[in-house]
């Protein structure tokens, strides 16, 4: 579900930020379960810390920016660097911004991301060809236990909807992960989440403004 469906205008200004380079990025392994993150040292690499500081210094956001972050260590560390730079209030932690869960691919080489993205794109193709139920892309990835793009869209846009209820007229920065933010972009653009890789991807520590498209 896209919790932004039916919303004509946002009360706040939203930007997203992908975390800086993490130690998992550096090692080339997939860390997508919060349990794995909590058991190990998968926070920012030294380069990731520098990336986050550079991005924070150049972002131009005001001190009253609301910063909301995934609870993964790499995202929390990035968010706190931005908070310290801006002099903002404490970071809000939201599980809805967590990394997409890659199921049985946990701990495997990052080259396996491409297999998941190919499955996402195949699901999108099925929907376009009318092969999926009710015209919706079936992207459950049941075989490998990978979280569907639709499920990520549901939880990520729910965070945005909750922030919309709590604030008005504020700059809000969402600090999260590559796939989660790719999919969240489709929610703002009102696109099928399975086609998320067709959108420009965010680099590590990149900050991007998201604007709500009109209903098609």
FIDO-853600 format. One record per residue: residue in three letters; x, y, z of N, C-alpha, C in turn. Coordinates in nm, 3 decimals, padded with zeros to 5 digits. Layout:
<site ALA <X Y Z> <X Y Z> <X Y Z>>
...
END
This chain:
<site UNK <00.084 -00.121 00.000> <00.000 00.000 00.000> <00.087 00.125 00.000>>
<site UNK <00.047 00.221 -00.083> <00.113 00.351 -00.082> <00.029 00.444 00.005>>
<site UNK <00.080 00.480 00.122> <00.005 00.565 00.215> <-00.004 00.710 00.169>>
<site UNK <00.060 00.740 00.056> <00.049 00.875 00.000> <-00.057 00.883 -00.108>>
<site UNK <-00.117 00.769 -00.141> <-00.226 00.770 -00.240> <-00.341 00.854 -00.188>>
<site UNK <-00.394 00.937 -00.273> <-00.505 01.022 -00.233> <-00.462 01.151 -00.165>>
<site UNK <-00.331 01.166 -00.139> <-00.279 01.289 -00.079> <-00.245 01.386 -00.192>>
<site UNK <-00.304 01.505 -00.188> <-00.282 01.602 -00.295> <-00.162 01.694 -00.267>>
<site UNK <-00.139 01.720 -00.140> <-00.033 01.815 -00.104> <00.026 01.775 00.031>>
<site UNK <00.157 01.791 00.042> <00.225 01.759 00.168> <00.238 01.884 00.254>>
<site UNK <00.229 01.865 00.383> <00.239 01.977 00.477> <00.383 02.011 00.510>>
<site UNK <00.477 01.923 00.473> <00.619 01.942 00.504> <00.703 01.924 00.379>>
<site UNK <00.829 01.961 00.391> <00.925 01.944 00.281> <01.014 01.824 00.314>>
<site UNK <01.014 01.725 00.225> <01.085 01.601 00.253> <01.212 01.587 00.170>>
<site UNK <01.318 01.551 00.239> <01.442 01.509 00.174> <01.481 01.373 00.228>>
<site UNK <01.548 01.296 00.145> <01.597 01.165 00.188> <01.749 01.165 00.180>>
<site UNK <01.809 01.084 00.263> <01.954 01.071 00.265> <01.991 00.924 00.279>>
<site UNK <02.070 00.875 00.189> <02.124 00.741 00.204> <02.242 00.749 00.301>>
<site UNK <02.256 00.649 00.385> <02.367 00.648 00.481> <02.502 00.654 00.409>>
<site UNK <02.605 00.698 00.480> <02.740 00.695 00.425> <02.788 00.552 00.406>>
<site UNK <02.901 00.539 00.340> <02.954 00.404 00.317> <02.965 00.330 00.450>>
<site UNK <02.914 00.207 00.452> <02.919 00.126 00.574> <03.031 00.023 00.565>>
<site UNK <03.058 -00.040 00.678> <03.158 -00.146 00.679> <03.110 -00.266 00.598>>
<site UNK <02.979 -00.285 00.591> <02.925 -00.391 00.506> <02.946 -00.358 00.359>>
<site UNK <02.924 -00.230 00.321> <02.954 -00.186 00.184> <03.100 -00.211 00.152>>
<site UNK <03.184 -00.175 00.246> <03.328 -00.188 00.228> <03.369 -00.334 00.207>>
<site UNK <03.302 -00.423 00.282> <03.333 -00.566 00.272> <03.260 -00.634 00.157>>
<site UNK <03.162 -00.566 00.098> <03.090 -00.624 -00.014> <02.993 -00.733 00.024>>
<site UNK <02.931 -00.722 00.143> <02.836 -00.824 00.188> <02.701 -00.760 00.220>>
<site UNK <02.596 -00.840 00.208> <02.461 -00.793 00.236> <02.430 -00.807 00.385>>
<site UNK <02.396 -00.696 00.448> <02.352 -00.696 00.589> <02.217 -00.626 00.590>>
<site UNK <02.111 -00.703 00.592> <01.976 -00.647 00.577> <01.882 -00.685 00.690>>
<site UNK <01.930 -00.760 00.787> <01.848 -00.798 00.902> <01.896 -00.719 01.024>>
<site UNK <01.803 -00.665 01.101> <01.841 -00.585 01.217> <01.916 -00.672 01.319>>
<site UNK <01.884 -00.801 01.325> <01.954 -00.890 01.419> <02.101 -00.903 01.382>>
<site UNK <02.130 -00.912 01.253> <02.269 -00.919 01.207> <02.342 -00.791 01.242>>
<site UNK <02.277 -00.679 01.218> <02.337 -00.549 01.246> <02.371 -00.536 01.394>>
<site UNK <02.281 -00.580 01.479> <02.302 -00.566 01.623> <02.410 -00.661 01.676>>
<site UNK <02.431 -00.772 01.607> <02.531 -00.869 01.653> <02.672 -00.833 01.608>>
<site UNK <02.685 -00.750 01.508> <02.817 -00.722 01.452> <02.851 -00.575 01.448>>
<site UNK <02.963 -00.545 01.385> <03.010 -00.408 01.369> <02.990 -00.369 01.223>>
<site UNK <02.871 -00.317 01.193> <02.836 -00.283 01.056> <02.798 -00.136 01.040>>
<site UNK <02.857 -00.053 01.125> <02.833 00.089 01.115> <02.910 00.152 01.000>>
<site UNK <02.932 00.282 01.007> <03.001 00.353 00.900> <03.149 00.320 00.895>>
<site UNK <03.201 00.314 00.775> <03.345 00.305 00.757> <03.405 00.444 00.779>>
<site UNK <03.537 00.454 00.780> <03.599 00.586 00.793> <03.558 00.677 00.678>>
<site UNK <03.552 00.619 00.557> <03.506 00.698 00.442> <03.361 00.740 00.461>>
<site UNK <03.279 00.650 00.514> <03.138 00.682 00.535> <03.118 00.798 00.631>>
<site UNK <03.201 00.803 00.735> <03.194 00.916 00.830> <03.227 01.046 00.758>>
<site UNK <03.331 01.044 00.677> <03.369 01.165 00.603> <03.260 01.205 00.505>>
<site UNK <03.202 01.108 00.438> <03.094 01.138 00.344> <02.976 01.205 00.414>>
<site UNK <02.939 01.151 00.529> <02.825 01.205 00.603> <02.854 01.348 00.650>>
<site UNK <02.975 01.372 00.698> <03.011 01.506 00.743> <03.009 01.605 00.628>>
<site UNK <03.062 01.566 00.514> <03.065 01.653 00.398> <02.923 01.686 00.351>>
<site UNK <02.838 01.584 00.345> <02.701 01.605 00.301> <02.625 01.695 00.399>>
<site UNK <02.646 01.672 00.528> <02.578 01.753 00.629> <02.618 01.900 00.621>>
<site UNK <02.747 01.924 00.601> <02.796 02.062 00.595> <02.744 02.136 00.473>>
<site UNK <02.713 02.062 00.367> <02.671 02.126 00.242> <02.519 02.124 00.220>>
<site UNK <02.444 02.064 00.310> <02.302 02.040 00.284> <02.216 02.166 00.290>>
<site UNK <02.256 02.267 00.366> <02.178 02.389 00.374> <02.048 02.378 00.451>>
<site UNK <02.030 02.272 00.526> <01.907 02.255 00.603> <01.911 02.337 00.731>>
<site UNK <01.797 02.384 00.780> <01.794 02.465 00.902> <01.808 02.381 01.028>>
<site UNK <01.834 02.448 01.138> <01.854 02.379 01.266> <01.729 02.311 01.316>>
<site UNK <01.611 02.356 01.273> <01.489 02.293 01.321> <01.443 02.177 01.232>>
<site UNK <01.532 02.129 01.147> <01.499 02.013 01.063> <01.465 01.892 01.150>>
<site UNK <01.360 01.824 01.113> <01.323 01.699 01.179> <01.399 01.586 01.109>>
<site UNK <01.481 01.514 01.185> <01.561 01.405 01.128> <01.505 01.273 01.177>>
<site UNK <01.468 01.188 01.083> <01.409 01.057 01.113> <01.494 00.950 01.046>>
<site UNK <01.532 00.847 01.120> <01.630 00.751 01.071> <01.588 00.606 01.092>>
<site UNK <01.633 00.520 01.002> <01.632 00.376 01.023> <01.708 00.343 01.150>>
<site UNK <01.675 00.229 01.211> <01.746 00.190 01.334> <01.872 00.108 01.308>>
<site UNK <01.909 00.086 01.183> <02.036 00.020 01.154> <02.150 00.115 01.191>>
<site UNK <02.261 00.060 01.239> <02.370 00.144 01.290> <02.425 00.239 01.186>>
<site UNK <02.437 00.196 01.063> <02.494 00.283 00.959> <02.406 00.405 00.933>>
<site UNK <02.275 00.387 00.943> <02.184 00.499 00.924> <02.181 00.589 01.048>>
<site UNK <02.176 00.528 01.166> <02.173 00.608 01.289> <02.298 00.694 01.302>>
<site UNK <02.414 00.638 01.269> <02.538 00.715 01.278> <02.537 00.831 01.180>>
<site UNK <02.488 00.806 01.060> <02.478 00.912 00.960> <02.385 01.022 01.008>>
<site UNK <02.270 00.983 01.060> <02.171 01.081 01.107> <02.227 01.166 01.221>>
<site UNK <02.301 01.104 01.311> <02.357 01.178 01.424> <02.465 01.275 01.381>>
<site UNK <02.538 01.239 01.277> <02.638 01.333 01.224> <02.567 01.457 01.169>>
<site UNK <02.457 01.436 01.096> <02.382 01.549 01.043> <02.322 01.631 01.157>>
<site UNK <02.265 01.562 01.256> <02.208 01.633 01.371> <02.312 01.722 01.439>>
<site UNK <02.431 01.668 01.463> <02.536 01.745 01.529> <02.578 01.865 01.446>>
<site UNK <02.583 01.846 01.314> <02.623 01.955 01.225> <02.520 02.067 01.225>>
<site UNK <02.392 02.030 01.223> <02.285 02.130 01.215> <02.248 02.188 01.351>>
<site UNK <02.282 02.116 01.458> <02.234 02.156 01.590> <02.087 02.125 01.607>>
<site UNK <02.042 02.019 01.539> <01.901 01.982 01.541> <01.864 01.905 01.667>>
<site UNK <01.735 01.881 01.684> <01.687 01.803 01.797> <01.723 01.656 01.777>>
<site UNK <01.695 01.575 01.881> <01.729 01.433 01.878> <01.667 01.364 01.756>>
<site UNK <01.740 01.268 01.702> <01.694 01.192 01.586> <01.577 01.102 01.626>>
<site UNK <01.476 01.100 01.540> <01.363 01.009 01.558> <01.399 00.877 01.490>>
<site UNK <01.386 00.766 01.561> <01.419 00.635 01.504> <01.290 00.568 01.457>>
<site UNK <01.290 00.522 01.333> <01.171 00.460 01.275> <01.207 00.328 01.208>>
<site UNK <01.153 00.219 01.260> <01.179 00.088 01.202> <01.126 00.079 01.059>>
<site UNK <01.028 00.162 01.026> <00.973 00.161 00.890> <01.072 00.204 00.783>>
<site UNK <01.183 00.263 00.825> <01.287 00.306 00.729> <01.402 00.206 00.720>>
<site UNK <01.385 00.089 00.780> <01.491 -00.011 00.777> <01.528 -00.053 00.635>>
<site UNK <01.645 -00.114 00.626> <01.689 -00.173 00.500> <01.587 -00.277 00.455>>
<site UNK <01.572 -00.291 00.326> <01.491 -00.400 00.271> <01.554 -00.532 00.314>>
<site UNK <01.473 -00.625 00.358> <01.527 -00.755 00.401> <01.550 -00.843 00.279>>
<site UNK <01.672 -00.893 00.267> <01.708 -00.976 00.152> <01.707 -01.125 00.184>>
<site UNK <01.637 -01.162 00.290> <01.608 -01.301 00.318> <01.728 -01.392 00.321>>
<site UNK <01.723 -01.499 00.243> <01.830 -01.599 00.242> <01.961 -01.547 00.184>>
<site UNK <01.957 -01.430 00.125> <02.078 -01.370 00.068> <02.160 -01.296 00.174>>
<site UNK <02.110 -01.292 00.297> <02.182 -01.226 00.406> <02.324 -01.282 00.419>>
<site UNK <02.421 -01.192 00.426> <02.560 -01.232 00.442> <02.629 -01.273 00.313>>
<site UNK <02.557 -01.274 00.203> <02.616 -01.313 00.075> <02.673 -01.191 00.004>>
<site UNK <02.748 -01.211 -00.106> <02.807 -01.098 -00.179> <02.701 -01.003 -00.236>>
<site UNK <02.736 -00.876 -00.242> <02.642 -00.775 -00.289> <02.603 -00.793 -00.436>>
<site UNK <02.676 -00.876 -00.508> <02.638 -00.905 -00.645> <02.500 -00.968 -00.656>>
<site UNK <02.452 -01.025 -00.546> <02.319 -01.087 -00.547> <02.206 -00.986 -00.550>>
<site UNK <02.236 -00.859 -00.523> <02.132 -00.757 -00.536> <02.072 -00.760 -00.677>>
<site UNK <02.157 -00.780 -00.776> <02.111 -00.777 -00.915> <02.006 -00.883 -00.942>>
<site UNK <02.014 -00.997 -00.875> <01.914 -01.103 -00.892> <01.779 -01.058 -00.841>>
<site UNK <01.780 -00.988 -00.729> <01.655 -00.937 -00.671> <01.595 -00.830 -00.761>>
<site UNK <01.679 -00.740 -00.807> <01.628 -00.632 -00.893> <01.571 -00.687 -01.023>>
<site UNK <01.633 -00.792 -01.075> <01.580 -00.855 -01.197> <01.443 -00.915 -01.170>>
<site UNK <01.424 -00.974 -01.052> <01.293 -01.029 -01.015> <01.190 -00.918 -00.999>>
<site UNK <01.233 -00.805 -00.941> <01.144 -00.690 -00.931> <01.097 -00.646 -01.069>>
<site UNK <01.191 -00.635 -01.160> <01.158 -00.588 -01.295> <01.068 -00.688 -01.366>>
<site UNK <01.090 -00.817 -01.344> <01.005 -00.919 -01.404> <00.862 -00.906 -01.353>>
<site UNK <00.848 -00.878 -01.223> <00.715 -00.860 -01.165> <00.646 -00.739 -01.226>>
<site UNK <00.723 -00.635 -01.249> <00.668 -00.515 -01.312> <00.619 -00.547 -01.452>>
<site UNK <00.696 -00.625 -01.524> <00.656 -00.664 -01.659> <00.529 -00.746 -01.660>>
<site UNK <00.514 -00.835 -01.561> <00.392 -00.915 -01.551> <00.270 -00.826 -01.530>>
<site UNK <00.285 -00.725 -01.445> <00.174 -00.634 -01.418> <00.136 -00.557 -01.544>>
<site UNK <00.237 -00.511 -01.618> <00.210 -00.434 -01.740> <00.140 -00.520 -01.845>>
<site UNK <00.171 -00.651 -01.844> <00.111 -00.742 -01.941> <-00.020 -00.802 -01.892>>
<site UNK <-00.063 -00.757 -01.773> <-00.190 -00.805 -01.721> <-00.186 -00.945 -01.666>>
<site UNK <-00.066 -00.995 -01.633> <-00.052 -01.132 -01.584> <-00.063 -01.142 -01.433>>
<site UNK <-00.055 -01.029 -01.363> <-00.063 -01.032 -01.217> <-00.206 -01.007 -01.171>>
<site UNK <-00.240 -01.059 -01.058> <-00.375 -01.046 -01.006> <-00.409 -00.899 -00.983>>
<site UNK <-00.531 -00.860 -01.032> <-00.581 -00.724 -01.012> <-00.487 -00.618 -01.068>>
<site UNK <-00.403 -00.657 -01.165> <-00.313 -00.562 -01.226> <-00.198 -00.521 -01.138>>
<site UNK <-00.181 -00.586 -01.024> <-00.073 -00.551 -00.933> <00.046 -00.644 -00.953>>
<site UNK <00.166 -00.589 -00.947> <00.286 -00.670 -00.963> <00.301 -00.764 -00.844>>
<site UNK <00.325 -00.891 -00.873> <00.350 -00.987 -00.765> <00.501 -00.994 -00.746>>
<site UNK <00.549 -00.935 -00.637> <00.694 -00.926 -00.616> <00.732 -00.974 -00.478>>
<site UNK <00.673 -01.088 -00.437> <00.694 -01.137 -00.301> <00.830 -01.204 -00.282>>
<site UNK <00.893 -01.249 -00.390> <01.023 -01.314 -00.379> <01.021 -01.426 -00.274>>
<site UNK <00.914 -01.502 -00.274> <00.896 -01.605 -00.172> <01.010 -01.706 -00.174>>
<site UNK <01.065 -01.733 -00.290> <01.169 -01.837 -00.302> <01.289 -01.811 -00.212>>
<site UNK <01.335 -01.686 -00.206> <01.451 -01.654 -00.124> <01.416 -01.575 00.000>>
<site UNK <01.290 -01.556 00.027> <01.250 -01.483 00.147> <01.278 -01.334 00.141>>
<site UNK <01.296 -01.280 00.022> <01.325 -01.137 00.009> <01.197 -01.056 00.028>>
<site UNK <01.208 -00.949 00.103> <01.093 -00.861 00.125> <01.049 -00.799 -00.007>>
<site UNK <00.921 -00.799 -00.033> <00.871 -00.745 -00.159> <00.885 -00.594 -00.164>>
<site UNK <00.894 -00.542 -00.285> <00.898 -00.397 -00.302> <00.770 -00.333 -00.249>>
<site UNK <00.657 -00.401 -00.267> <00.530 -00.348 -00.218> <00.529 -00.337 -00.066>>
<site UNK <00.590 -00.434 00.003> <00.595 -00.430 00.149> <00.683 -00.316 00.198>>
<site UNK <00.795 -00.293 00.129> <00.883 -00.181 00.166> <00.810 -00.049 00.145>>
<site UNK <00.739 -00.038 00.033> <00.662 00.084 00.005> <00.560 00.110 00.116>>
<site UNK <00.493 00.005 00.160> <00.392 00.017 00.264> <00.451 00.077 00.391>>
<site UNK <00.559 00.020 00.440> <00.614 00.067 00.568> <00.684 00.203 00.556>>
<site UNK <00.750 00.228 00.443> <00.822 00.355 00.429> <00.726 00.472 00.412>>
<site UNK <00.622 00.454 00.331> <00.526 00.564 00.314> <00.441 00.582 00.440>>
<site UNK <00.427 00.478 00.521> <00.357 00.493 00.649> <00.433 00.587 00.741>>
<site UNK <00.567 00.582 00.736> <00.649 00.675 00.815> <00.622 00.819 00.770>>
<site UNK <00.619 00.840 00.640> <00.593 00.974 00.587> <00.455 01.022 00.631>>
<site UNK <00.356 00.935 00.620> <00.220 00.973 00.659> <00.213 01.008 00.808>>
<site UNK <00.285 00.935 00.891> <00.287 00.964 01.034> <00.352 01.100 01.062>>
<site UNK <00.461 01.129 00.994> <00.528 01.258 01.011> <00.439 01.373 00.963>>
<site UNK <00.361 01.348 00.860> <00.267 01.449 00.812> <00.160 01.481 00.916>>
<site UNK <00.121 01.381 00.993> <00.023 01.403 01.099> <00.083 01.480 01.217>>
<site UNK <00.213 01.464 01.238> <00.278 01.522 01.356> <00.334 01.662 01.334>>
<site UNK <00.366 01.695 01.209> <00.434 01.823 01.182> <00.367 01.895 01.065>>
<site UNK <00.397 02.025 01.056> <00.352 02.106 00.942> <00.455 02.217 00.919>>
<site UNK <00.485 02.242 00.793> <00.577 02.350 00.757> <00.722 02.324 00.794>>
<site UNK <00.759 02.198 00.812> <00.896 02.166 00.855> <00.977 02.100 00.742>>
<site UNK <01.107 02.115 00.754> <01.198 02.037 00.670> <01.220 01.905 00.741>>
<site UNK <01.198 01.795 00.669> <01.214 01.662 00.727> <01.314 01.583 00.645>>
<site UNK <01.413 01.526 00.713> <01.516 01.446 00.648> <01.501 01.300 00.691>>
<site UNK <01.483 01.213 00.594> <01.468 01.070 00.618> <01.600 01.001 00.584>>
<site UNK <01.664 00.941 00.683> <01.793 00.875 00.661> <01.770 00.725 00.656>>
<site UNK <01.806 00.666 00.543> <01.771 00.525 00.523> <01.873 00.458 00.430>>
<site UNK <01.825 00.361 00.353> <01.910 00.270 00.277> <01.876 00.272 00.128>>
<site UNK <01.966 00.218 00.049> <01.952 00.224 -00.096> <01.819 00.176 -00.150>>
<site UNK <01.785 00.049 -00.130> <01.661 -00.004 -00.185> <01.539 00.062 -00.122>>
<site UNK <01.542 00.084 00.007> <01.428 00.146 00.074> <01.398 00.283 00.016>>
<site UNK <01.503 00.361 -00.009> <01.482 00.495 -00.063> <01.446 00.493 -00.211>>
<site UNK <01.500 00.395 -00.285> <01.458 00.380 -00.425> <01.308 00.356 -00.431>>
<site UNK <01.261 00.267 -00.346> <01.120 00.230 -00.345> <01.034 00.345 -00.292>>
<site UNK <01.084 00.416 -00.191> <01.009 00.531 -00.139> <00.989 00.636 -00.247>>
<site UNK <01.089 00.654 -00.332> <01.074 00.751 -00.442> <00.955 00.716 -00.530>>
<site UNK <00.933 00.586 -00.553> <00.819 00.547 -00.637> <00.687 00.586 -00.571>>
<site UNK <00.685 00.587 -00.437> <00.564 00.629 -00.368> <00.532 00.775 -00.391>>
<site UNK <00.635 00.860 -00.387> <00.615 01.002 -00.413> <00.575 01.027 -00.559>>
<site UNK <00.628 00.945 -00.648> <00.601 00.962 -00.791> <00.479 00.885 -00.838>>
<site UNK <00.420 00.805 -00.746> <00.300 00.725 -00.774> <00.326 00.623 -00.884>>
<site UNK <00.440 00.555 -00.873> <00.479 00.453 -00.969> <00.474 00.315 -00.905>>
<site UNK <00.475 00.212 -00.989> <00.482 00.075 -00.939> <00.615 00.058 -00.867>>
<site UNK <00.616 00.015 -00.741> <00.742 00.002 -00.667> <00.838 -00.099 -00.726>>
<site UNK <00.787 -00.196 -00.803> <00.875 -00.295 -00.862> <00.968 -00.237 -00.969>>
<site UNK <00.935 -00.117 -01.017> <01.020 -00.052 -01.116> <01.119 00.045 -01.057>>
<site UNK <01.150 00.030 -00.929> <01.232 00.129 -00.858> <01.371 00.146 -00.917>>
<site UNK <01.427 00.042 -00.978> <01.564 00.055 -01.032> <01.568 00.140 -01.158>>
<site UNK <01.455 00.175 -01.212> <01.453 00.264 -01.329> <01.474 00.410 -01.289>>
<site UNK <01.465 00.439 -01.161> <01.487 00.574 -01.112> <01.635 00.595 -01.080>>
<site UNK <01.683 00.718 -01.086> <01.824 00.744 -01.050> <01.850 00.699 -00.907>>
<site UNK <01.955 00.618 -00.888> <01.983 00.568 -00.754> <02.060 00.671 -00.673>>
<site UNK <02.050 00.660 -00.542> <02.121 00.752 -00.453> <02.259 00.695 -00.420>>
<site UNK <02.360 00.780 -00.428> <02.493 00.740 -00.383> <02.501 00.744 -00.232>>
<site UNK <02.606 00.688 -00.176> <02.622 00.692 -00.031> <02.633 00.836 00.017>>
<site UNK <02.557 00.866 00.120> <02.548 00.999 00.183> <02.485 01.105 00.093>>
<site UNK <02.424 01.064 -00.016> <02.356 01.162 -00.102> <02.225 01.205 -00.039>>
<site UNK <02.194 01.335 -00.049> <02.068 01.391 -00.003> <01.989 01.437 -00.125>>
<site UNK <01.861 01.400 -00.125> <01.777 01.433 -00.241> <01.640 01.478 -00.194>>
<site UNK <01.588 01.582 -00.254> <01.452 01.627 -00.222> <01.351 01.540 -00.295>>
<site UNK <01.242 01.505 -00.227> <01.134 01.430 -00.290> <01.010 01.518 -00.296>>
<site UNK <00.948 01.523 -00.411> <00.827 01.601 -00.428> <00.715 01.509 -00.473>>
<site UNK <00.597 01.534 -00.422> <00.482 01.451 -00.451> <00.426 01.483 -00.588>>
<site UNK <00.415 01.380 -00.671> <00.355 01.400 -00.802> <00.204 01.403 -00.792>>
<site UNK <00.141 01.464 -00.890> <-00.004 01.463 -00.894> <-00.052 01.322 -00.925>>
<site UNK <-00.175 01.295 -00.882> <-00.234 01.165 -00.913> <-00.243 01.150 -01.065>>
<site UNK <-00.208 01.030 -01.117> <-00.217 01.010 -01.262> <-00.361 01.017 -01.312>>
END
